[in-house]
């Protein structure tokens, strides 16, 4: 997620708290497209944190979710 998109959302909604739970959820897709997985999970989370700091957001809640994997 681009930091510009995050900043736009923060500017529009003016939140006091951000709840961040976005991630690439499927192991098989993450294995097939690892760079997209890193982009969504690592850089997206980093951008949320940076934007929250820049905009002086009171709190950020990060939610870690289980990843879904097809049965073997």
C-alpha positions in Angstrom: 0.0 0.0 0.0 1.4 3.3 -1.0 2.1 5.9 1.7 0.3 8.5 -0.4 -2.9 6.4 -0.3 -2.6 6.0 3.4 -2.0 9.7 3.9 -5.0 10.5 1.7 -7.2 8.2 3.9 -5.9 9.7 7.1 -6.5 13.2 5.8 -10.0 12.3 4.7 -11.1 10.6 7.9 -8.9 12.3 10.5 -8.8 9.3 12.8 -7.4 9.3 16.4 -6.8 5.5 16.1 -5.7 3.3 13.2 -6.5 -0.4 13.2 -4.2 -2.1 10.8 -5.1 -5.7 9.7 -4.3 -5.8 6.0 -2.1 -8.6 4.8 -1.6 -11.2 2.1 -3.6 -14.1 3.6 -2.9 -17.1 1.5 0.4 -19.1 1.8 0.1 -20.5 -1.7 -0.3 -17.1 -3.3 2.5 -15.7 -1.2 4.8 -18.5 -2.4 3.9 -17.8 -6.0 4.2 -14.0 -5.7 6.7 -13.4 -2.9 7.4 -9.7 -3.9 3.8 -8.8 -3.7 3.6 -10.5 -0.3 6.5 -8.5 1.0 5.0 -5.3 -0.5 1.7 -5.9 1.2 2.9 -7.3 4.5 6.2 -5.5 5.2 6.1 -2.2 3.3 2.4 -1.7 3.8 2.7 -2.0 7.5 5.8 0.2 7.5 3.9 2.8 5.5 1.0 2.7 8.0 3.4 3.3 10.9 5.2 6.1 9.1 2.0 7.9 8.2 0.7 7.5 11.7 3.8 9.1 13.1 3.8 11.9 10.5 0.2 12.7 11.2 0.5 12.3 15.0 -2.1 9.6 15.3 -2.7 8.8 19.0 -2.7 5.0 18.6 -2.1 2.3 16.0 -3.4 -1.2 16.7 -1.8 -3.9 14.6 -3.6 -7.2 14.2 -1.7 -10.3 13.3 -3.9 -12.9 11.5 -3.3 -16.5 10.8 -2.4 -17.4 7.2 -4.7 -19.8 5.3 -3.0 -22.7 3.6 -4.6 -25.3 1.4 -4.8 -28.9 2.9 -1.9 -31.2 2.0 
